[in-house]
Amino acid sequence: MDWTVKNPLPEEGRTISFVGKGGGAKSTTLAHLLKYWKAMGIPAIAHDADDSDQEEPGSLLAWTEMLPVHSDGLGSPVYRAPSAPSLRTEVDRLRPPHGLSLIDTKAWDRGKQNSHLAAIRSSDLLVMALYPSGMEKARGASILGAMDEVETMSGHRPRLVCLLTRFNPTAAAADDVRKELEAEGIDVLATEIPASESKKGYAQSFGTAPKLKAESDMHRLAKELLTEVTR
């Protein structure tokens, strides 16, 4: 099929950061999105800000290093993110015209927010990857607090959207949490990334080249995020 779409991004491009707890499928989701955006004709680069975290060995940069050097890989370059003070400058400098800069962050830790605050400051859109449970929803409140802090310090506040991930699609919890978040004024993406532990599922795809499938969860998410980041 013809994957290409009309590029809605302005000449200066846009930046999207993914935040959330470890194991929330941030890196997995970004790896697949890069491949879909490449096929859609959307130029993108990614900055891996969780590569140095030994508690998260499945980083986006590690993923690219496992792929054959002669392959198309993830379709777009992945860079090791610089230190927090330099992050915004590098994100803006390397972002392609009419393209996207993506930031993959470390596991959210309210006590170690330096790199997270820099990612928030650098972003036009913040995607909070959230396992839909009451406990995880409560923990996500500290992300809102960090956004308040960044706005106080810099006057900048990115848009926030929530992406529900890694849940049992037959359970009702995701619908309940979605309604609670929306009642609190938080935008929840229509696309969801449920748990998929099968041999060909997302959870087993680390270190492999993502396969494109029209109207898959990841394809729909790639299109939805383009709409969200250009609002």
C-alpha positions in Angstrom: 0.0 0.0 0.0 1.0 3.7 -0.3 1.8 4.7 3.2 2.6 8.3 2.5 0.5 11.1 4.0 0.3 14.8 3.7 2.8 16.1 6.2 0.9 18.4 8.6 4.1 19.6 10.5 5.3 23.2 10.3 8.7 23.9 8.9 10.3 24.1 12.4 8.8 20.7 13.3 7.6 19.5 16.6 9.0 17.7 19.7 7.3 14.8 21.5 8.5 13.3 24.8 7.3 10.0 26.2 7.2 9.7 30.0 6.0 7.1 32.5 7.1 4.3 34.7 9.7 1.7 33.7 8.1 -1.2 31.7 5.4 1.1 30.4 6.2 0.3 26.7 7.7 3.8 26.0 10.7 2.5 24.1 8.7 -0.3 22.3 6.1 2.2 21.2 8.7 4.7 20.0 10.6 2.1 18.0 7.4 1.1 16.1 6.4 4.7 15.6 9.7 5.6 14.0 9.2 2.9 11.5 5.7 3.9 10.7 6.5 7.6 10.4 9.4 6.7 8.0 7.0 4.9 5.8 4.5 7.8 6.0 7.1 10.2 4.8 7.5 12.0 8.2 11.1 12.8 8.9 12.0 12.0 12.6 14.9 11.5 15.0 14.9 10.1 18.5 16.9 11.1 21.6 17.5 8.2 24.0 17.5 9.7 27.5 17.2 6.4 29.4 20.3 4.6 27.9 22.5 5.2 30.9 19.9 3.7 33.3 21.0 0.1 34.1 17.6 -0.6 35.5 16.2 -0.2 31.9 18.4 -2.3 29.7 15.8 -2.3 26.9 16.5 1.2 25.7 15.8 2.6 22.3 19.5 3.0 21.6 20.3 -0.6 22.6 17.5 -1.7 20.3 19.1 0.0 17.3 22.5 -1.5 18.1 21.0 -5.0 18.0 19.8 -4.5 14.4 22.0 -5.5 11.4 24.1 -2.6 10.2 23.0 -3.1 6.6 19.3 -3.0 7.5 16.9 0.0 7.5 16.8 -0.4 11.3 14.0 1.6 12.8 14.0 3.9 9.8 15.2 7.0 11.6 18.4 7.8 13.6 18.5 7.4 17.4 21.0 9.6 19.4 22.2 9.3 22.9 20.6 12.3 24.7 23.0 14.9 26.0 22.9 16.1 29.6 19.8 17.9 30.8 21.1 21.5 30.4 21.9 20.8 26.7 18.8 18.7 25.8 16.6 21.4 24.4 19.3 23.0 22.3 20.2 19.6 20.8 16.6 18.6 20.2 15.9 21.8 18.4 19.2 21.7 16.4 18.8 18.2 15.1 15.1 18.2 14.5 14.5 17.9 10.7 12.5 20.5 8.8 8.8 19.6 8.8 9.8 16.7 11.1 9.7 15.3 14.6 12.2 15.1 17.5 11.2 12.3 19.9 12.6 12.0 23.5 12.5 8.6 25.2 12.9 9.2 29.0 14.0 7.2 31.9 11.5 5.5 34.2 9.7 8.2 36.0 11.0 8.9 39.5 9.6 11.9 41.3 12.9 12.1 43.3 15.1 12.3 40.2 13.4 14.6 37.8 16.3 16.6 36.4 16.2 14.9 33.0 12.4 14.7 33.0 12.1 18.4 33.6 14.5 19.0 30.7 12.3 16.8 28.5 9.2 18.6 29.5 10.8 21.9 28.8 11.9 20.7 25.4 8.5 19.4 24.3 5.5 20.5 22.4 3.6 17.4 23.3 4.1 15.1 26.4 2.8 11.5 26.1 2.3 9.9 29.4 2.4 6.1 29.0 0.1 4.7 31.7 -0.9 1.2 32.7 -4.6 1.8 33.5 -4.9 1.0 37.2 -5.9 3.3 40.1 -2.4 3.1 41.6 -0.6 4.0 38.4 -3.1 6.8 37.8 -2.3 8.2 41.3 1.5 8.0 40.6 1.0 9.9 37.4 0.0 12.9 39.4 3.7 13.7 40.0 4.0 14.2 36.2 1.4 17.0 36.4 3.4 18.5 39.3 6.6 18.5 37.3 4.7 20.2 34.5 3.6 22.9 36.9 7.2 23.3 38.1 8.5 23.7 34.5 5.7 26.3 33.7 6.6 28.3 36.8 10.3 28.3 36.0 10.1 28.9 32.2 6.6 29.8 31.3 6.4 26.8 29.0 3.8 24.0 29.3 3.5 21.3 26.7 0.2 19.7 25.9 -0.3 16.4 27.7 -2.0 13.3 26.4 -2.3 9.9 28.1 -1.6 6.7 26.2 -3.0 3.6 27.9 -0.6 0.6 27.6 0.2 -2.9 28.6 -3.2 -3.9 29.9 -5.5 -6.9 29.4 -7.9 -5.8 26.6 -10.7 -8.0 28.0 -10.7 -6.2 31.4 -12.8 -3.2 32.2 -10.1 -1.3 34.1 -8.9 0.6 31.1 -12.4 2.0 30.4 -12.8 3.0 34.0 -9.4 4.8 34.2 -10.1 6.5 30.9 -13.3 7.9 32.2 -11.6 9.1 35.4 -8.8 10.8 33.5 -11.2 12.5 31.1 -13.3 13.7 34.0 -10.2 15.3 35.4 -9.6 17.2 32.2 -6.8 14.9 30.9 -6.9 14.0 27.2 -6.6 10.3 26.6 -5.6 9.1 23.2 -8.2 7.0 21.3 -5.5 4.5 20.4 -4.4 2.0 23.1 -1.5 -0.4 23.2 -2.8 -3.5 25.0 -0.5 -6.2 26.3 0.6 -8.6 23.6 2.9 -11.4 24.8 2.5 -13.7 21.8 5.6 -14.6 19.7 4.8 -11.8 17.2 3.5 -9.4 19.8 4.9 -6.0 20.7 6.4 -7.3 24.0 8.6 -9.8 22.1 9.8 -7.4 19.4 12.8 -5.8 21.2 15.8 -5.8 19.0 14.0 -6.7 15.8 12.9 -4.5 12.9 9.3 -3.6 13.5 6.9 -4.9 10.8 4.4 -2.5 9.3 0.7 -3.4 9.3 -2.0 -1.1 8.0 -4.4 0.1 10.7 -2.6 -1.7 13.5 -2.5 -0.1 16.9 0.9 1.5 16.1 -0.2 2.7 12.7 -3.3 4.4 14.2 -1.2 5.9 17.0 1.3 7.3 14.5 -1.5 9.1 12.7 -3.2 10.2 15.9 0.0 11.7 17.4 0.5 13.8 14.2 -2.9 15.3 14.8 -2.2 15.9 18.5 1.2 17.5 18.0 -0.1 20.0 15.4 -3.1 21.2 17.4 
